[in-house]
Amino acid sequence: MKFRPNLFAALLLTLCALLSGCEGGKPVSLAVVAGIHSNAGVISLNSTSLYQAVYDACASYGAVTLIRCDGAPEAYFQTPIDPPDVKGLSKNRLHTRAQSYTEQILAQLDDAAAVTGELDTLQALRLAGQALSAAGGQREVLVLDTGLSTRGLDFTNGLLEAEPEAVVSALREANALPDLEGASVTWSYLGQVADPQEPLTPAQEKNLEAIWRQVLLASGAAEVTFTSDFAGGTANTGLPAVSLVETDTWTLSLDVPQLDQTRVAFVGDTARFLDEEAAGQAILEVASYLEEHPSLEVYVVGTTASGDEAVCRDLSRQRAQAVCRVLTEYGVAESRLTPLGLGFSDPWHVEDRDTSGALAEDLARQNRKVLILDQNSPEAGLLLSSVIRTTRSNMR
């Protein structure tokens, strides 16, 4: 006998229905964001989590919306689940009815494959929010996608290295957050890319999850869960192209003279120079270079060793501002200087904690620095989009 992938799930749900009597409970309105596109592995459309989510909507007489997640997302299938016309049906009959609806809806996922190039997961989430906006009862979003979008929230421009809070601030400022008020969001297959997309590093996967978690919570989601479903090893083929996201580790190579960090040192946990005279001499060298290049505008970027995120970000900004003050005292126009505080979230951060979690001072010292970046340099480009727009906005 040929094995049917969702037969086991169906049997489990039968037992659940018979024991719990979950049919006809609080209506569940479900939006499924299905990312079947290039640069991603084949995902299971028969997984227990997917089957359960659709079944719950059917059993509770809710509604289901299926959203194609590609470069131009579309809510291509929507249906309410009406209660049966006949009252007093047994739990077995109700379960059979809900299971039949579930199978019919899952069959519609055959049409979820991408039809437009690139990937706009943020827009797909907006459509999910719109589909649920008028729904009563329980609102749920199930996302089946890598999350490595190339439109809207565009990870091809360095966002893998961005601070999650900065991304949220930029989206909020642009009024670009989806409306997911009160929804429960479950996300499967995040970061699970396939050829030709290079795999993400563990740190990049962690930050990708942190970015989307913050975006979803800022969008009003009541709870956010990332599951451990795994995509198949085979890549989706024959679908429109999706741009590749750069995952190589960046190295710092600058033409602008950099501050001598041994001389531009700070009193611990403050923005006061340890030796004001030595710091002034080091900063004067940068000021002289800027005087020789009067059209050059720079970012003055403070970074710190790892610690409390908010405290470190604020401290790094204060240290960048301290360097800016000295540069202006040497005659550099303030309009040419943009101070940024990245805390310990800069792309060049050196892992400074040992296996026990303790701070390794020799490594931490390398992260306590102030960099000078030409605003037109590739390094500055890595910090563009949400990070720089948000920081500059906050300083106005």
Summary of the structure (lengths in Angstrom):
residues: 396
radius of gyration: 25.8
end to end distance: 69.3
largest distance: 87.7
contacts: 1307
relative contact order: 0.12
helix: 39%
strand: 16%
